[in-house]
């Protein structure tokens, strides 16, 4: 019997840039040819403005030979042209994180629970209708351009969501023996 229970949910979706990149940086991808790819992503409010031209990459991403995600990625063409071989053979977000010469102003990821349609089920090697974690990750540069827009569908058996509910930078240290409490700062209110 193992001393520790091994967690099969190896991909921890965290709320920081570094922790999002670390578990996927060494994984590999298999590109999928798309006959008529969409020229540009659809952006929602707060997701920046469109770049003049994007490169579209669709892939299945693998860890230890097992598919764990299907990715539809729009990558700003200038960024793609800096490391095309890397973007075609490695997971894109870690490649993007290593590039210099530009600044990231904003980056966010959203997650919803979905289910595998027939195409996704086939690519991820799961039964039709299997629950999935569907993420949208958007990276915006200092000019407000969405340089990376990815729709990612993860297998449910590899993902766990981790959210730190206390901002440790704002929580004052507590002495041993005292119960820690969340520190909340409220805006000043005007008196009537």
C-alpha positions in Angstrom: 0.0 0.0 0.0 1.4 3.4 -1.0 2.3 5.8 1.8 0.5 8.6 0.0 -2.5 8.5 -2.3 -1.3 9.5 -5.8 -3.5 12.3 -7.2 -4.4 11.5 -10.8 -5.6 15.1 -11.2 -2.1 16.3 -12.1 -3.1 19.5 -13.9 -3.8 22.1 -11.2 -5.6 25.1 -12.7 -4.4 27.8 -10.4 -4.9 31.5 -10.3 -1.4 32.6 -11.1 0.6 32.8 -14.4 3.5 30.7 -13.1 1.4 27.9 -11.7 -0.6 27.7 -14.9 2.5 27.3 -17.0 4.6 25.0 -14.9 2.6 21.7 -15.2 2.3 21.9 -19.0 5.7 23.3 -20.1 7.2 19.8 -20.9 4.1 18.3 -22.5 3.9 17.7 -26.2 1.3 18.4 -28.8 0.0 16.8 -32.0 -1.2 19.4 -34.5 -4.5 18.8 -36.2 -5.0 20.1 -39.8 -8.0 22.4 -40.1 -9.2 23.0 -43.7 -10.9 26.4 -43.1 -9.7 27.8 -39.8 -11.4 30.9 -38.4 -9.3 34.0 -39.3 -9.6 35.6 -35.9 -11.1 34.8 -32.5 -14.3 36.3 -31.2 -13.5 38.6 -28.3 -15.8 39.5 -25.5 -15.8 42.7 -23.5 -12.5 43.1 -21.6 -10.6 40.7 -23.9 -8.7 43.4 -25.8 -8.8 44.3 -29.4 -8.0 42.1 -32.4 -4.6 41.8 -33.9 -4.4 42.5 -37.7 -3.5 38.8 -38.4 -3.6 35.6 -36.4 -2.2 32.1 -36.9 -4.7 29.3 -35.9 -3.3 26.2 -34.4 -5.5 23.2 -33.3 -3.9 20.4 -31.4 -4.3 17.5 -29.0 -1.9 17.9 -26.1 -0.3 14.9 -24.5 1.3 14.0 -21.2 3.2 10.7 -21.0 1.6 9.8 -24.4 -2.0 10.2 -23.1 -4.2 13.0 -24.5 -5.4 15.5 -21.9 -6.6 18.5 -23.9 -7.9 19.7 -27.2 -6.8 23.3 -28.0 -8.0 25.8 -30.5 -5.5 28.7 -30.4 -5.4 32.0 -32.2 -1.8 33.5 -31.8 -0.9 36.9 -33.1 1.2 36.3 -36.3 4.2 38.4 -35.2 4.5 36.4 -32.0 4.1 33.1 -33.9 6.8 34.1 -36.5 9.4 34.5 -33.7 9.3 30.8 -32.8 7.2 28.9 -35.3 8.9 25.5 -34.7 8.4 25.8 -30.9 4.7 26.8 -31.3 4.2 23.7 -33.6 5.9 21.2 -31.2 5.3 22.5 -27.7 2.4 23.8 -25.6 2.1 27.5 -26.6 1.6 29.3 -23.3 5.1 28.3 -21.9 6.7 29.2 -25.3 4.9 32.6 -25.1 6.1 33.1 -21.5 9.8 32.7 -22.6 9.7 35.3 -25.4 11.1 38.7 -24.8 10.4 41.9 -26.6 6.9 42.6 -25.6 5.0 43.1 -22.3 1.9 41.3 -21.1 -0.6 43.7 -19.7 -3.4 41.3 -18.8 -4.0 37.6 -18.8 -7.1 35.7 -17.6 -8.6 32.3 -17.8 -12.3 31.3 -17.4 -13.6 27.8 -16.8 -16.9 26.1 -17.4 -18.0 22.5 -17.0 -19.0 20.9 -20.3 -19.2 17.5 -21.9 -17.3 15.8 -24.7 -19.0 15.9 -28.2 -18.1 13.1 -30.6 -15.0 14.9 -32.1 -13.6 15.8 -28.6 -14.4 12.4 -27.2 -12.5 10.8 -30.1 -9.5 13.1 -29.7 -9.3 12.7 -25.9 -10.1 9.0 -26.0 -13.0 9.3 -23.6 -16.7 8.2 -23.9 -19.2 10.5 -25.6 -20.7 12.9 -23.1 -17.9 12.6 -20.5 -17.7 15.8 -18.4 -14.9 18.2 -19.4 -13.3 21.4 -18.2 -13.6 24.0 -20.9 -11.2 26.9 -20.4 -10.7 30.1 -22.3 -7.4 31.8 -21.9 -6.7 35.3 -23.2 -3.3 37.2 -23.0 -3.3 40.9 -23.9 -0.2 43.0 -24.6 0.5 46.6 -23.5 -1.2 47.9 -26.6 -4.4 46.2 -25.6 -4.1 43.5 -28.4 -5.2 40.0 -27.7 -2.1 38.2 -28.7 -3.1 34.7 -27.4 -6.7 33.4 -27.4 -7.1 29.7 -26.6 -10.2 27.6 -26.2 -9.0 24.5 -24.3 -11.1 21.4 -23.5 -9.5 19.2 -20.7 -10.3 15.7 -19.8 -12.1 15.7 -16.4 -9.8 13.1 -15.0 -6.7 15.2 -15.1 -7.8 18.6 -13.9 -8.4 20.1 -10.5 -9.2 23.8 -9.8 -7.2 25.5 -7.1 -8.2 28.9 -5.8 -6.4 30.6 -2.9 -9.2 32.3 -1.0 -7.0 34.6 1.0 -4.6 37.1 -0.7 -1.6 36.2 1.4 0.1 39.5 0.5 -2.7 41.3 2.4 -3.3 38.9 5.3 -1.2 40.0 8.3 0.9 37.3 10.0 -0.6 35.9 13.1 1.2 34.7 16.1 1.1 31.0 16.9 -1.9 30.0 18.9 -4.1 32.8 17.5 -6.7 31.9 15.0 -6.0 33.5 11.6 -8.8 35.6 10.1 -9.3 37.0 6.6 -8.4 40.7 6.4 -10.9 42.7 4.4 -10.5 46.2 3.4 -13.7 48.1 2.8 -13.9 51.4 0.8 -14.3 54.6 2.9 -17.9 55.6 3.1 -19.0 59.2 3.1 -21.1 60.4 6.0 -24.3 62.2 5.2 
